[in-house]
Amino acid sequence: MTRRLWFLLLLATIPVWGEEARPLPLRLEVTVLRQDSSTKALVPVPADSSFKTGDAVAFEVRASRGGYLALLSPRSGGEGVAGRLWPSQAGGHPMPAQAAVRIPASGLIRLAAPGPTKLSLVFSPRPLDGSAARWLKQIILREARLETPAGPAVIFEGPLGDSEKAVVELELRHP
């Protein structure tokens, strides 16, 4: 049975009182990097790759706009958010426009237990504030385009206001 990596993009809206934010275009590219077991090098893999328990992965993210990134992990059972995996800074990891950022910046995410590993990648034009549970409770669907090109990157394009957060739900499936 082929196990796949599924991406679902949602936008979390957190309005700022009295502010009329005009959404600006955002292009997010997310590439999955798997550690080659023999060479230990990180290799880009297509989004529909099969994974195995024990694989080590990281992500490379590139955004058309500058902003802040965080990687969250859901609670066991999939209900709610357990907490931030990366980075340790409360405001998120700053990233300049068009720069590639590796997540996590050092180390890897090991797919330890059988079954899908679910993660949430959060991008915000402003430093992240409040709890992750607050962001993810206010998710709305928005006009956006998600594509999986022939290469390894998954690309999202759509509008994002200054007070909004783009949340990419990642699911790494492995036996």
C-alpha positions as CSV (number, residue, x, y, z in Angstrom):
1,M,0.0,0.0,0.0
2,T,1.5,3.3,-1.0
3,R,1.7,5.9,1.7
4,R,1.6,9.5,0.7
5,L,2.3,12.9,2.0
6,W,-0.8,15.0,1.9
7,F,-0.9,18.7,2.0
8,L,-4.0,20.7,2.9
9,L,-3.8,24.4,3.0
10,L,-6.0,26.5,5.2
11,L,-5.9,30.1,6.1
12,A,-6.4,31.2,9.7
13,T,-7.8,34.6,10.1
14,I,-7.2,36.6,13.2
15,P,-8.6,40.1,12.7
16,V,-6.9,43.1,14.2
17,W,-9.3,45.6,15.7
18,G,-10.0,48.7,13.5
19,E,-7.6,47.6,10.8
20,E,-8.6,47.1,7.2
21,A,-6.0,44.7,5.9
22,R,-5.8,44.3,2.1
23,P,-4.7,40.8,1.3
24,L,-1.5,40.7,-0.7
25,P,-0.4,37.8,-2.9
26,L,1.6,35.0,-1.2
27,R,3.4,32.1,-2.9
28,L,4.6,29.4,-0.5
29,E,6.8,26.5,-1.7
30,V,7.2,23.6,0.6
31,T,9.7,20.8,-0.2
32,V,10.1,17.6,1.8
33,L,13.7,16.5,2.4
34,R,14.3,12.9,3.4
35,Q,17.6,11.8,4.9
36,D,19.2,9.1,2.6
37,S,20.0,6.2,4.9
38,S,23.4,5.4,3.3
39,T,24.8,8.9,2.6
40,K,23.0,10.8,5.4
41,A,22.4,13.6,2.9
42,L,19.0,15.4,2.8
43,V,17.3,14.6,-0.6
44,P,14.2,16.4,-1.9
45,V,11.4,13.9,-2.5
46,P,8.1,14.3,-4.3
47,A,5.1,15.0,-2.1
48,D,3.5,11.6,-2.9
49,S,6.6,9.7,-1.8
50,S,6.3,6.6,0.5
51,F,7.8,7.0,3.9
52,K,8.9,4.3,6.4
53,T,8.8,4.4,10.2
54,G,12.3,5.5,11.2
55,D,12.8,7.9,8.2
56,A,14.2,11.3,9.1
57,V,12.8,14.3,7.4
58,A,13.0,18.1,7.3
59,F,11.3,20.7,5.2
60,E,12.5,23.6,3.0
61,V,10.1,26.6,2.8
62,R,10.4,29.5,0.4
63,A,7.9,32.4,0.5
64,S,7.4,35.3,-1.9
65,R,6.9,37.7,1.1
66,G,8.9,38.1,4.2
67,G,7.3,36.8,7.4
68,Y,7.6,34.3,10.3
69,L,7.4,30.5,10.4
70,A,6.6,28.0,13.0
71,L,6.1,24.2,13.0
72,L,3.4,22.7,15.3
73,S,2.5,19.2,16.4
74,P,-1.0,18.1,17.1
75,R,-1.9,16.2,20.3
76,S,-2.1,12.4,20.2
77,G,-5.4,11.4,18.8
78,G,-5.4,14.4,16.5
79,E,-7.4,16.7,18.7
80,G,-6.1,20.2,19.1
81,V,-2.5,21.3,19.1
82,A,0.1,20.0,21.6
83,G,2.7,22.7,20.9
84,R,5.4,24.2,18.9
85,L,8.1,21.9,17.6
86,W,10.2,24.7,16.0
87,P,11.4,27.4,16.6
88,S,11.8,28.1,20.3
89,Q,11.2,31.9,19.8
90,A,7.6,32.8,20.6
91,G,7.3,35.1,17.6
92,G,8.3,32.4,15.1
93,H,11.4,32.2,12.9
94,P,11.9,35.3,10.8
95,M,12.3,34.6,7.1
96,P,13.2,37.1,4.3
97,A,11.2,37.1,1.1
98,Q,12.5,34.5,-1.5
99,A,14.9,32.9,1.0
100,A,14.9,29.2,1.5
101,V,14.5,28.3,5.2
102,R,15.1,24.7,6.5
103,I,12.7,23.4,9.2
104,P,14.0,22.5,11.6
105,A,17.1,24.7,11.2
106,S,19.3,21.9,12.6
107,G,18.4,18.4,13.4
108,L,15.7,16.2,11.8
109,I,12.1,15.0,12.5
110,R,12.2,11.2,13.0
111,L,9.0,9.3,12.0
112,A,9.1,7.2,15.1
113,A,5.7,5.5,15.6
114,P,3.8,3.7,12.9
115,G,0.9,5.7,11.3
116,P,0.6,9.2,9.9
117,T,2.7,12.0,11.4
118,K,0.7,15.2,11.3
119,L,2.3,18.6,11.5
120,S,1.1,22.2,10.9
121,L,3.4,24.7,9.2
122,V,2.3,28.3,10.1
123,F,3.4,31.4,8.0
124,S,2.5,34.9,9.2
125,P,3.6,38.3,7.7
126,R,3.8,39.5,11.4
127,P,5.5,37.9,14.4
128,L,3.2,35.2,15.8
129,D,1.3,36.0,18.9
130,G,-1.2,34.2,21.1
131,S,-1.5,30.4,21.4
132,A,-1.4,28.0,18.5
133,A,-4.7,26.6,19.5
134,R,-6.2,30.2,19.0
135,W,-4.8,30.3,15.5
136,L,-6.1,26.9,14.4
137,K,-9.5,27.4,15.9
138,Q,-10.1,30.3,13.6
139,I,-9.4,28.6,10.3
140,I,-11.4,29.5,7.2
141,L,-11.2,28.3,3.7
142,R,-10.1,31.0,1.2
143,E,-9.7,31.2,-2.6
144,A,-6.3,29.7,-3.2
145,R,-4.5,27.4,-5.6
146,L,-2.5,24.4,-4.4
147,E,-0.5,22.5,-6.9
148,T,1.9,19.6,-6.9
149,P,4.2,20.1,-9.9
150,A,6.4,17.4,-11.4
151,G,9.2,18.4,-9.0
152,P,9.4,17.9,-5.3
153,A,7.9,21.3,-4.1
154,V,4.2,21.7,-3.3
155,I,3.2,25.3,-4.1
156,F,0.4,27.4,-2.6
157,E,-0.6,30.7,-4.2
158,G,-3.3,33.0,-2.8
159,P,-4.1,36.2,-1.0
160,L,-3.0,36.7,2.7
161,G,-3.7,39.8,4.8
162,D,-1.2,41.2,7.3
163,S,-3.4,39.9,10.2
164,E,-3.8,36.4,8.7
165,K,-1.8,33.2,9.0
166,A,-1.3,30.6,6.3
167,V,-1.5,27.1,7.8
168,V,-0.3,24.2,5.8
169,E,-1.4,20.9,7.3
170,L,1.3,18.2,6.6
171,E,0.6,14.5,6.9
172,L,3.5,12.1,6.4
173,R,2.1,8.6,6.0
174,H,4.2,5.6,6.9
175,P,3.5,2.1,8.1
